[in-house]
Amino acid sequence: MNRGFSLYLDIVRFSAACLVYLSHSNKRWLVDDPLPASGHAHAAVIVFFVLSGYVIAYVTDVKERVWHDYLAARLSRIYSVALPAVFLTIALDAAGRTLYPDIYGYPFDQFATRISSSLLFLNEVWFVSITSFSNVPYWSVCYELWYYVLFGILMFAPRKWALVLALGLLAVLGPKIALLAPIWILGALLYHWKRMRSLSYAASWALVIGSTLAIVGFTLSGAAAVIDGYVKDVLGAERYRSLVWSWHFLSDYVLAILFFAHLAGMRNVAARIVSIASLVERPIRFLASYTFTLYLLHQPLFLFWASVIRGDAAGPSYWILTTGAVGISVVAIGYVTEHKRYRVTAWIRERLLSFGIRGARRLGVPGH
């Protein structure tokens, strides 16, 4: 991956996390005026899925070429933040509820079910939807972990069994996770699609500009709502509601394809403008290194800090102070979780090897 494109992916990743935070913190008890660009949380998650597919395809190609390396890296990536997030959410919710109970419209019961399903990432299988206390964004990790598993099966399982095993797992997980799987796969496809790497500079710029305009137009035009309405009419209101986070799947496909085109062009363009990008590389890399912590803990953190500060929603100061406290907390938590995950990776890898679990090499990808 060229340095300029890697930096661009970090910019997109952090920006998407900020959009999710803006959307979730857009509460009238926190700030009277609606926050700008605060209605794009779900679209940001779709961007995350495409990015994730691309990055995982890249690391299995150049770094994690055997099963035990892939397993150790994926487990450490998820659990280094998800494990503390589950228990920190409980602690933050318990404290916040005593200080400002009115802002907590989230479940705080059935602890055994919510904790176990969150740690096993089973919150969204079939038509079950179990909220991880106030940590509503946790749903997407319960999709992504299984995409890691599915991709690992396709890459490392014996070829004659890989597709059967992957489809079998999708059947066990149910339609919600299966419906958004093609979006994640788009990212992996982009990495492995050799022809897309040989686009001319002019064609790449045309893709970047055209896809950017299309994404903006699609987002602002209300086309997604029209598509969602069509899906609802076809499925019926009850079936549509049962899809929960996947009910936008058809409009999500459109957005994912547009973002796919954007990345396809930007990959080639970014290689030419790396000298400009390098001017902001250090702060971007720093911010991006806390993206997962920001995404996975921002909601319980902003609820907690809002309950502590108890400011006035009439002006922006309450939101700004709360957001500042969230930012400091994310850096502090991320430093001892997300930033230490490579130690966890090494520890898991050593345990796997000590048990004699040595991974098969990654299967070749046709056309790559």
C-alpha positions in Angstrom: 0.0 0.0 0.0 1.5 3.3 -1.0 2.2 5.8 1.7 -0.1 8.5 0.4 -3.1 6.1 0.1 -2.4 4.7 3.6 -2.5 8.2 5.0 -5.7 9.0 3.1 -7.4 5.9 4.6 -6.4 7.1 8.0 -8.1 10.5 7.2 -11.2 8.8 6.1 -11.3 6.4 9.0 -10.9 9.1 11.7 -13.4 11.4 9.8 -16.0 8.6 9.7 -15.6 8.0 13.5 -16.1 11.8 14.1 -19.3 11.7 12.0 -20.6 8.8 14.1 -19.8 10.8 17.3 -21.5 14.0 15.9 -24.6 12.0 15.1 -24.8 10.3 18.5 -24.0 13.5 20.5 -26.7 15.5 18.5 -29.0 15.6 21.5 -31.2 18.6 22.4 -30.5 18.2 26.1 -26.8 18.6 25.2 -27.0 21.4 22.6 -30.1 23.3 21.5 -29.1 23.7 17.9 -28.7 20.7 15.6 -25.0 19.8 14.9 -23.8 20.2 11.3 -23.2 16.9 9.4 -24.8 15.0 12.2 -27.1 12.7 10.2 -24.6 10.4 8.6 -23.7 7.9 11.3 -24.9 4.9 9.4 -23.2 6.0 6.2 -20.0 6.3 8.1 -20.3 2.7 9.3 -20.7 1.6 5.7 -17.5 3.4 4.9 -15.9 1.5 7.8 -17.0 -1.8 6.4 -15.5 -1.1 3.0 -12.2 0.1 4.5 -12.1 -2.9 6.8 -12.4 -5.3 3.8 -9.6 -3.5 2.0 -7.2 -3.4 5.0 -7.8 -7.0 5.9 -7.2 -8.2 2.3 -4.0 -6.2 2.4 -2.7 -7.6 5.7 -3.4 -11.2 4.7 -1.5 -10.5 1.5 1.7 -9.0 3.0 1.8 -9.7 6.8 -0.7 -12.3 8.1 0.0 -15.0 5.6 -0.5 -18.0 8.0 -3.6 -18.8 10.0 -2.1 -18.3 13.5 -0.8 -14.9 12.6 -4.2 -13.9 11.2 -6.1 -15.3 14.2 -3.8 -13.6 16.7 -4.0 -10.2 15.0 -7.7 -10.2 14.5 -8.5 -11.3 18.1 -6.1 -8.7 19.6 -7.5 -6.0 17.3 -11.1 -6.6 18.4 -10.7 -7.7 22.0 -8.1 -5.2 23.1 -10.8 -2.5 22.8 -14.1 -4.5 22.9 -13.3 -6.4 26.2 -12.6 -3.2 28.2 -15.4 -1.4 26.4 -18.1 -3.8 27.6 -17.1 -3.4 31.3 -16.3 0.3 31.1 -19.7 0.9 29.6 -21.4 -0.8 32.6 -19.3 1.2 35.1 -19.9 4.5 33.2 -23.6 3.8 32.8 -23.9 3.0 36.5 -22.2 6.2 37.6 -23.9 8.4 35.0 -27.4 7.1 35.9 -26.9 8.2 39.5 -25.9 11.7 38.4 -28.3 12.4 35.5 -30.8 9.6 35.0 -33.0 11.5 32.6 -30.5 11.2 29.7 -30.2 7.4 29.9 -32.9 5.9 27.7 -30.9 2.7 27.3 -31.3 -0.7 28.9 -29.5 -1.5 32.1 -30.7 -5.0 32.9 -30.2 -8.7 32.0 -26.5 -8.3 32.7 -25.6 -11.9 32.0 -27.3 -11.9 28.6 -25.9 -8.6 27.5 -22.3 -9.2 28.7 -22.1 -12.7 27.3 -23.6 -11.8 23.9 -21.3 -8.8 23.6 -18.2 -10.7 24.4 -19.1 -13.5 22.0 -20.4 -10.9 19.4 -23.8 -12.6 19.1 -25.8 -9.4 19.7 -27.1 -9.4 16.1 -27.5 -13.0 15.0 -30.7 -13.7 13.0 -33.4 -11.4 14.2 -32.0 -11.0 17.7 -30.8 -7.4 18.6 -29.3 -7.1 22.0 -28.1 -3.6 22.9 -24.8 -3.5 24.9 -26.2 -1.2 27.5 -25.8 2.4 26.3 -23.1 1.4 23.8 -25.4 1.3 20.8 -22.5 1.5 18.2 -21.3 -1.9 19.4 -23.7 -3.5 16.9 -21.3 -3.0 14.0 -18.4 -4.8 15.8 -20.8 -7.8 16.1 -20.9 -7.7 12.3 -17.3 -7.0 11.6 -15.9 -9.8 13.8 -17.8 -12.4 11.8 -16.6 -10.8 8.6 -13.1 -11.4 9.9 -14.0 -15.1 10.6 -15.6 -15.5 7.1 -12.6 -14.0 5.3 -10.2 -16.2 7.4 -12.2 -19.3 6.4 -12.0 -18.3 2.7 -8.3 -17.5 2.9 -7.0 -20.4 5.0 -9.4 -23.3 5.0 -8.9 -26.1 2.4 -10.2 -24.8 -0.9 -12.8 -27.6 -1.4 -14.3 -26.8 2.0 -13.8 -23.0 2.3 -16.9 -21.8 0.5 -19.2 -24.4 2.0 -17.9 -23.5 5.5 -18.3 -19.8 4.9 -21.9 -20.2 3.6 -22.7 -22.5 6.5 -21.5 -19.9 9.0 -23.6 -17.2 7.2 -26.6 -19.4 7.6 -25.9 -19.7 11.3 -25.4 -16.0 11.7 -28.6 -15.1 9.8 -29.8 -12.6 7.2 -28.8 -9.3 8.9 -25.1 -10.0 9.0 -25.3 -11.8 5.6 -27.0 -8.7 3.9 -24.2 -6.4 4.7 -21.4 -8.9 4.0 -21.1 -7.9 0.3 -20.2 -4.3 1.4 -17.3 -5.6 3.4 -16.3 -7.9 0.5 -16.2 -4.9 -1.8 -13.2 -3.6 0.1 -11.4 -6.9 -0.3 -12.3 -7.1 -3.9 -10.8 -3.6 -4.5 -7.5 -4.7 -3.0 -7.3 -7.9 -5.1 -8.7 -6.4 -8.4 -5.4 -6.1 -10.3 -6.9 -4.1 -13.3 -8.1 -1.3 -11.0 -4.5 -0.7 -10.1 -3.5 0.2 -13.6 -6.0 3.0 -14.2 -4.5 6.0 -15.9 -4.0 9.2 -13.9 -6.7 11.0 -15.7 -9.2 8.1 -15.3 -8.3 7.9 -11.5 -9.0 11.6 -11.1 -12.3 11.2 -13.0 -13.3 8.4 -10.6 -12.3 10.5 -7.6 -14.2 13.6 -8.7 -17.2 11.8 -10.1 -17.7 9.5 -7.1 -17.3 12.3 -4.7 -20.0 14.3 -6.4 -22.2 11.2 -6.6 -21.7 10.4 -2.9 -22.6 14.0 -1.9 -25.6 14.0 -4.3 -26.8 10.6 -3.1 -26.5 11.7 0.5 -28.2 15.1 0.2 -30.9 14.2 -2.3 -32.8 11.8 -0.1 -32.4 9.0 -2.6 -31.5 6.6 0.2 -34.8 7.2 1.9 -36.7 6.5 -1.3 -34.8 3.2 -1.8 -35.4 2.3 1.9 -39.1 3.0 1.4 -39.2 0.7 -1.6 -37.6 -2.1 0.4 -40.1 -1.6 3.2 -43.0 -1.8 0.8 -41.7 -5.0 -0.7 -40.8 -6.7 2.6 -43.6 -5.4 4.6 -43.2 -3.2 7.7 -42.8 -6.1 10.2 -40.0 -7.9 8.2 -38.4 -4.5 7.5 -38.2 -3.7 11.2 -36.8 -7.1 12.0 -33.6 -6.3 9.9 -32.7 -3.6 12.5 -29.3 -2.3 11.4 -29.5 -3.9 8.0 -32.8 -2.4 6.9 -30.9 0.1 4.7 -29.1 -2.7 2.9 -30.1 -1.7 -0.7 -29.2 2.0 -0.3 -26.1 0.9 1.6 -25.1 -1.1 -1.5 -25.3 2.1 -3.6 -23.2 4.1 -1.2 -20.7 1.2 -0.9 -20.3 1.0 -4.7 -19.7 4.8 -5.0 -17.2 4.7 -2.2 -15.5 1.7 -3.9 -15.1 3.8 -7.0 -13.8 6.7 -4.9 -11.1 4.5 -3.3 -10.2 2.9 -6.7 -9.4 6.3 -8.1 -7.8 7.8 -4.9 -5.4 4.8 -4.6 -3.7 5.9 -7.8 -4.0 9.6 -7.2 -2.6 9.5 -3.6 0.6 7.9 -4.8 1.3 11.2 -6.7 0.6 13.6 -3.9 2.4 11.9 -1.0 4.7 14.9 -0.6 1.7 17.2 0.2 0.1 14.6 2.5 3.3 14.2 4.4 2.9 17.7 5.8 0.0 16.5 8.0 1.1 12.9 8.4 2.1 12.9 12.1 -1.2 14.4 13.5 -3.3 12.3 11.2 -1.5 9.1 12.2 -1.9 10.1 15.9 -5.6 10.7 15.6 -6.3 7.6 13.5 -4.5 5.4 16.0 -7.3 6.1 18.5 -10.2 5.6 16.0 -11.4 2.2 17.3 -11.4 3.4 20.9 -13.3 6.6 19.8 -15.8 4.6 17.9 -16.4 1.9 20.5 -16.5 4.1 23.6 -17.8 7.5 22.5 -21.4 7.0 23.5 -21.0 5.7 27.1 -18.3 8.4 27.5 -20.3 11.3 26.3 -23.3 10.3 28.3 -21.1 9.9 31.4 -19.3 13.2 31.0 -22.5 15.0 30.2 -24.0 13.7 33.5 -20.9 15.0 35.3 -20.7 18.4 33.7 -24.5 19.1 33.7 -24.2 22.3 31.6 -26.6 24.5 29.8 -27.8 23.3 26.3 -28.7 26.9 25.3 -25.1 27.4 24.0 -22.4 25.3 22.5 -20.2 25.2 25.7 -21.9 22.2 27.2 -21.3 20.1 24.1 -17.7 21.4 23.7 -16.8 20.7 27.3 -18.3 17.2 27.1 -16.6 16.5 23.8 -13.3 17.7 25.2 -13.6 15.3 28.1 -14.5 12.5 25.7 -11.4 13.2 23.7 -9.1 13.1 26.7 -10.7 9.9 27.9 -10.3 8.3 24.5 -6.6 9.0 24.4 -6.1 7.8 28.0 -8.1 4.6 27.4 -6.7 4.0 23.9 -3.1 4.3 25.2 -3.5 1.3 27.5 -5.8 -0.7 25.1 -5.6 0.0 21.4 -2.0 1.1 21.6 -0.9 -2.1 23.4 -2.7 -4.5 21.1 0.6 -5.7 19.5 1.7 -7.1 22.8 -1.6 -8.9 22.9 -1.1 -10.2 19.4 2.3 -11.6 20.3 0.9 -13.2 23.5 -1.9 -14.9 21.6 0.4 -16.0 18.8 2.8 -17.6 21.4 -0.1 -19.4 23.1 -1.3 -20.8 19.7 2.1 -22.0 18.9 2.6 -23.5 22.3 -0.5 -25.6 21.7 0.9 -26.7 18.4 -1.6 -24.7 16.3 0.3 -23.7 13.2 -1.7 -22.1 10.5 -1.9 -23.1 6.9 -0.6 -20.6 4.4 -3.0 -18.2 2.8 -4.6 -19.6 -0.3 -3.7 -17.8 -3.6 -6.3 -15.3 -4.9 -7.1 -15.7 -8.6 -6.2 -12.7 -10.6 -3.9 -11.2 -8.0 
